[in-house]
Amino acid sequence: MCFFRQKKVLAESGFFRGFTDCHSHLLPGVDDGVKTLEESLAILEEMERLGVRKVWLTWTVKPEPRIYEILLERYGLDPAETLFIDDRAANIAAAEGLGIAGYLFDHRNPAAACDELRRRLL
């Protein structure tokens, strides 16, 4: 999951408790993400406040299939029991190509997207 701007909407309901967040944007200078270690630490502190308990940093970026394979291997996940949430169709398609269910998060209407996720997951 990599839609930090919308996380505050979900966090209010405790949605992220126990989540694992997969990021490359937290590594300074890797992509279009943070530029400094201080920025990384600020985001990590906010994620902790929201209830995210694991963050996996990687040099591999979506939609490269290897990022999904590594995630499945590292956490012993069954693709058929895993839900990948993202706001880009190409990233969802890549996950689905490996048998992972995907949910396309509509960042233009985060409240509706959050409601839909709650209905699906709770």
N, C-alpha and C positions, 0 to 999 in steps of 0.2 A: 504494500500500500504506500502510495507516494503522493498524497494529495493534502499536504500540510495545511493549506489555507482553509480547507473544509473540516479539519479535525476538531476545531473548537465546537462546531455544531454537534458532532457526534459525542464529544467528550462529556458534555453536560449530562448525558444519560448513562455514563460509565461504560460506553460501548467499547472503549479501547483497553479495558482491564485485561491484562494477560496477552495482548496482541504482540506479534513480532512485526517490526517495520523493516522493510528492505530498502536501503538508501545508497545511492552513490553521491547524492548532492551534499552530503555532510563532510566529504573529504575535500579539504581546501585545494582548489586548483584543478580538480579532476574534470569537471564539466561546467555547466552554467550555474552551478550551485554556489556555495559559500566561498569566500576568498580568504578568510582567516580562521585560525583555530578558535578565536574568541566567538566568532559567529557560530561555529560548530557547537561549542559548548552551550551557548544561549539556546539554540534549537533543541539540543538534547535535554536541557533542563525543562524546557516547555513540554517536550514529549513525555518526560517523566511525570510532570504535573498532570498531564492528560490521562495517564494510566498506562502508557506504553512501557512494557517491562523489558523488552529485548529489541535491540536495533542491530541489524546486520549490515555492515559497511562492505561494499564491494567495488572493484574496479570495472566489473562487467556491468553493462547498462542494458536497460530494456530497449527494444524488444528482442535482444539477442537471446536465443533459446537457452544458452548456457546459464544465464542468471537464474532461470526457473529450475533447471536441473540441479544446480548447486543448492538452492534453497530446499528442494525436496530431499536431497541426500543429507544435507547438514542437520535437518530437523526430523528426519525419518518420517516424512509426510507421505501419505497415500494421495496421489493426484485426484482420485475419485472422491476424496473426503476433504479437499482443500478448496477454498474460495479465494480468488485473486480479485482485488478491487482496485480499479485504476480509472483515470479520467481520459484515457486515450485508447481508441479502438484497436490500434495496431498492437498495443501491449496486451490487451485482452485476447486478441487473436493468437498471439504467440503462446500465451499460457494455455489457451484452449487446444492448441496444436499438440500439447503434451498431456492432454486429458484433464487439465485443471479447469474447473468451472470458473467463469469470469463474470464480473458485474461491472458494467460501464457506468461509472459515477458521473452524473450530470453536474458539473461544477457551476453551471449557470443557474441551477435550481437546487442548491444543496439541501434545503429542508425536505423537499419531495424525495430526493435520492436517499436521505437518511431514513425517512419514513418507510420507503420501500425495503431498505436493508433490514430495518427492525422487523418488518412483516416476514421477510424471508428467514431471518436467523433466530427470532425469538418465538 
